[in-house]
């Protein structure tokens, strides 16, 4: 009887999770309100949580059901405030020399704006918008934190996240600090040189977050974007490694070039959706490979793995590692030349700049995690702007306005997932190259190794996966 109840509850949790994933897909397709089922709308309530906690109290794979149920519960509590926040964001827009820039499109606009002065105007406009929207963002966070402590009974948000993730986060703080303290001067020199080459005459000491977005977008390199780098060419490569569009993988066009891309696993490994924008340059090219890296991971996950392991993701660190691996691969000299069938003069420079980009991003997310851990630990979420601006500038070299803090804050310490995924993807890449050379992506054995990594990865934490499966401890 106990096993029957356990099985039924797990299936109800998964049904609700799948329902929400389908709802997200419907929203991305412009079908407002689609995908919400009336039957599971109230699940889980307090009584459901009590039953789930009693049945799934283990901290192992079985225990994931409890944490996913708590996530679903929290989402119900936060969604009304999040919806209000989203409505105000939809109406907010910056004005730059008569141009109207919706708040949600600021990042895409910065990626394409090569005029230093315009980005200064945008920074001032964004500052005003953030000050106006901050109370709505803060209310959403306060609702989440109150529900974690008052309704779920956790001491604070850090304890809640540690219960889900396993190891104490203080150890991750040490890892981040150790990384950020390594090669800081060499990093600053490389980024200063990068900025000087792209926008000569401007000092790195004056560069801000919006300048960083422009650099990372690499639109100024699109003149070297080869005609061969199309979605058809990319998909022919993925087809060659067994990842093809069909019943298991559905690919949707989405938004304008540079728009945020998504991968949504409806059911692993049988149904995965990705949303990508048209490929018009390097940024779109790597976004496609990033999402297809996610798809590679989910579609190669063993169907024999327990439901909780396949579907109940408590962290995005391992799926992100596979995504970053393919994102890095698609900008490697050997990969680009392999697609072209001959030498691409700019391929080496593209790879070099993309390598610096990954260093910037790794430091950015490591720094963000340090800020988030400090502020959540000391209950300073609403007063963490100063620390945010200080740490982000020190560790990335770019100035961050304190007022943008709440809009750069990620739930569940996802900044840590990104940070660890960047580190892991680099080690995975080096391991594959050590086995089969720089053209490992053409080697059957190397690809089988990568598929084998993906098939069992859901059974491990990131540190276990890297040490036991990849053989390259993080």
N, C-alpha and C positions, 0 to 999 in steps of 0.2 A: 504493500500500500504506500509506504514511504517513497519507494522508487517511482511509483506511478505519479504521485504528487510532484515529486522532483522533476520528472520528465515534462509534465504538463506546464509547470511554472517556467521551465527553461524555454519551452516552445512559445509560451505567451510573451516572454521577454523578447525573444527573437522576432516574433510577429510584430511587436510594437517597434522594435528597432528597424526592421525592414520597412514598415509603414512610413517611418520618418525619413528613411533614405529615399523612398519613392516620392515622398512629398517634396524633398529637396530637388529631386530631378524635375518634378513637375514645375516647380517655381523657376528653375533655370530655363525651362522651355516656355516660360511665360504663362503658365496655367495657374494663376493665383487661386489658392485654396484647394487645389486638386490633391488627391492622395491621402486625405485625412479620413480615417474610418471611424464611424460612430461607436462601434463595439468596443474598441480599445482606448477610446479617448480618455477615460478616467483611470486607466491602468498605468503605473501602479499607484495605489493610494497607501495610507499608513498601514492598514491591515495587510495588504499585499507585501509591503516591505518587511513587516514583522515575520511573516511566513518565509519569505525569501532569505532573510538573515538567519533564521533558525535552521533552514535546510542547507544553505550554502555558506557555512561559516569558515571553511578552509581558506587559507591564504594562497593556495595553489591555483591551478587552472579552474577547478570547480568554483572557487570563490569569486571568479570574474562575474558570475551571474549577479551577485549581490551588488557589485560596483556599477554594472551597467544599469541595473534597476534603479539605483540611486541617481545615476545620471538622468535617466528618463524622468524621475520624480523631480529633480532640480529644474530640468528643462521646462516642465509645466509651470513651476513657480516663477521662472524668469521670463518666459515668452511674452506675457502681456507688456511688460516694461520694455523688453527688447523690441517689440513691434512698434511701440511709441517712439523709441529712440530711432528706429529705422525710418519711420515716417518723417521725422524732423531732418534726418540726414539726407533723405531724398529731396527735400526742399532747399537745402543749403547749397550755396554756390559761391565761388570766388570770382572776382572780376579782375582781369589783367588786360589793361589797355583796350577796354571795350569787349574783351572776349569773356564769355560766360563759361565757367569751369565747374561743373557739379562736384560736390564734395567727394563723392565716391570715385570720381575720375581724376583726382589730383595726381595720383601716382602715375597713371598712364600719360597724363599731360606732361609731367616732369620728364618722363622717359624720352619724350619727343622734342622737348624745348631746349634748343642749343644756345639760347640767349641768356647770359648770366644775369643781366638786369631784370629780365622778366621773372626769373626764378626768385629774385629778391622781393618783387612785388607779390608774387604768389605766397612767399613765406609770411609776409605781413597779413595777407588776406586769410591764410590758413590759421594764423594765430587768433584772429578775431572769431573765426568760425568755431575753433576748438573751445574758446572761452564761452561761447554761447551754448554749445552742445554738451559741454562737460557735465552739467547737472543731470542730464538724461543718462549719460554713460555711468556716472557715479551711482545713480539710483539703481541701475541694473546690477552693478557689482554689489551694492549693499544688500539687495534682495537675495543674491546668490549666497553671500557670506552669512546672512542671517539664517537662511534655510539650512546651510551646512551645519551650523552650530545649534540652532533652536529646534529644528525638526529632525535632522539626522543624528544629532548628538555628538558630533565631533568637537574636540577642543578648539580647533581653528582650521583654517583652510590648508595650512601646511600639513597638519596631521592627517586631514582628509586625503590629500594627494599622496602622502607617503604610504597610507594604507593601501591605496590602489597600486602604486608603483613598486612597492617592496622595500628596497634599501632606503635608509635615511638620506634625505636630500643634502645633508651637510657634507657628505662625501662627494656629491656632485659639485658643490660649491668649491671644494678644494681642487677638483679636476679642472673646473673652469678657470680658476685663478692661476693654476699652474700653466695652463695653455696660454692665457692672456699675458702672462709675465714673460713668456718665451718669444724671442725675436721681435719684440715690440718696435725697436728702433729700425730694424730692417723692413718691417711692415710699413711703417710710416714713410720711409724713404721711397719704397715702391709706389705707394699710393700718391705721394706728392709728385713723383715723376710722371705717373699716369695722368694726373690732373693737368700738369703742365703741358703734356703732349696733346691732350684733347682740347684744353681751353687755355692756351698760353696767355701769360700776362696776369693771371689771377693766382693769389696766394692760397696755399692749402690751409693756412691759419684762418682764412676768412670763409672757407667752404662749410656749407651746412648740409643737413639731411637731404634737402631737395637736390643739391648738387650731387650727392652720393647716388640718389635715384637715377639721375641722368647718366652718370658714369656706368652704373650697373646695367642700365638698359641697353648699352652698346649700339644704339641706333646710328651713331657716327661711323660705325664699321659696316653698315649695311651696303655701302658702295661696293664692298668686296663679297657681298652675299651672292654665291653662285646660283645660276638658274637651276642647277641640278638639285639644290636643296629644297625640294618640294615635299608636300605631304605624301604624294604618290611614291617618291623615292624612299622616304622614311618608312612608309608602310610596307614597301617591298622588303626592306631590311627586316622589319619585325615579322613579316610573313615567313621569312627564311629561318627565323628562330622559333617559329611555332606560335606567334602571337598575331592573330588575324581577326579582322572584323567579322562578326557573325553572331550566332545566338548567344555566345558567352561574352562577347565584347561589342558594345555599341558605342560608336563615336559620333558625337554631336558637334556641329559647328556652333560657335558661341561668340557673340560680341564682335568688337573691333580688334584689330591687331594690338597686342599688348594687354588685352583684357585678362583678368585673372582666370586661370584654368582650374579644372577640378577633376578628381577621380572619385566616383562613388560606387563602392561595392554593394550591390543590392543583396547578393547571396554569394558567398565565397565557397568554391571557385566557379560557380556556374553562371553568374550574371554580374558584369562590371560595366559601368558607364564612364566615359570620359568626355569632358567638355573642353574644347580648345578653340582658340581664335585662328583666323586665317594666317598662313605663314607668309610674312612679308619681310622678314629679316631674322637676324640671329636670335633675338629675344623670343620670337614665336617658335623658332626651330627648337631651341632648348626647352621651351615650355611643353611642346609636344612630346619630346623625349622624356621629360620629367614625369608626365602623366602616364606615358606608356610604360615607364619603369614601375610605377605603382601597379598598372595592369599586369605586368609581367609577374610581379610578386603575388598578387591575388590569384591570378589564373593558374599559377604553378603550385599554390598551396595544396597540400594533400587533402583530398576529400575524406580520407580515413581519419584525419585529425578530429578530436572532439569538437562538437559544436561551439563550446565556449572558447576554444583556442582559435578556431577559424573566424568566428563572427564577433566575439566580444573583445574588441580592441581597447585596452586600457592606456595605451601609449602609441603614438605614431612613429616612434623612433626607427623601428626596423623597416616598415613600408617606405619611410622617407629615405632611408639609406639606399634602398634599391632605386628609388626615383632619382636621387642625386648621382648614383653611379651611372645611370644612363644619360643624365643631363651632362655629366662630365665627359662621358664617352663621345657624345655627338659633336663636341668641340675639340676633340683630339686630332692632331695632324694626320695620323695614320688612318683614322676613320674617314675624315673628309677626303683624303686622297684616294682611299679605297672606293668611295662612292663615285668620284670623278673619273677614276681609271687612269689618272696621271697626276703629276705634281701640281699642287695649288700654291702659287708663290706666297699667298697671304696666310696659309694654313698654320704655319709655325707661330706667326704673330697673333692670330686669333686664339690659338691654344694658350699662349703666354698671358694674354690679357684676361682670358677666362679664368686662368689659374689665380690671378690676383683678385678677380671678382669673388671667387670662392673663399679666399682668405678674408676679404672684407665681410662677407656674409657670416662666416664662422665666428669671427670676432664680434660681430653685431649681436648674434643670438646668444653667444656666451655672456656678453655684457648684459643683455636684457634679462637673462635668467638670474644673474647676480642681483640686479635691481629688484626683480619680482620676488625673489626669495627673501631679501632683506625687508622689503615693505610688507609682505604678507606675514612674515615672522613677527614683526613688531607692530602689526595692526596699523600700518601707515599708508594703506592703499589710497586714501583720499588726500594724503599729504606727502606723496612720494615724488613730486615733480622735481625737486631740487636734486635729489640723489640720482634720478634718471638722467637729467641733463649733464651732471658732472661725470658719471660713469661712462655714459655713451660717448661723450667727447674724448675722454681719456683713452678709451679702448679702441675707438674707431678712427679718431682724428677729425671727425665731422661734428659741427655744432648741432645740438638738438634743442629746440625750444621746450622749456619745461611744460608748457600748456599742451603739447602733443602727447604727453605721457599716457593719459587714459586711453588714447586711441591707438597706442602701440602696445597695450597690455594684452597678453594672451592667456586664456584660461588653461587650467590643468598643467601649467608649466610647459606648454608646448614649445616654448623657446628652447628649453632643454632638449626636447626631442630633436629639433632642428640641429642644435649644436652637436649632439652626439651622432646624428645621422651624417653630418658633414665629415666628422672624424672617421666614422666607420666606412663611409663610401670610398674615402681615399685609401684606406687599408684594404678594402675589398678589391679595388682597382689594382693596387700594387701586387696583391696576391695572385690575381688572374694574369697579370703581365709577367710575373715571376714564373708561373707555370707554363705559359704558352706564348710569351712575347707580346709586343705592343699591338699586334693584330689578333689578339685572343678572341675577338668577336667573330672571327672567321674559323675558329678552331672548334670542332665538334666536341672534343673532350672538355674544353673550357666552358662551353655553353651548357653541357650536361652538368658540370660542377655547379654552375650558377643556378640551374634549375633545381638541383638537389638542395642547395642552400635554401632556396625559396620554399621548397616543399615542406620542410620541417621547422622553419624559422618561427612560426606562430607558437611553438611549444616552449620558447625560451624568452628570457629578458635579453636586452641588447648585449649586456656584458657576457651572459652565458652563450649567446649565439656567436659572438665574435671569438670567444676563447675555445668553445667546444666544437663548433661547426666550421667556421672559417679558419681557425687556427692562427688568428692574429689578434691577440687581446687588445681591447680598447685602452 
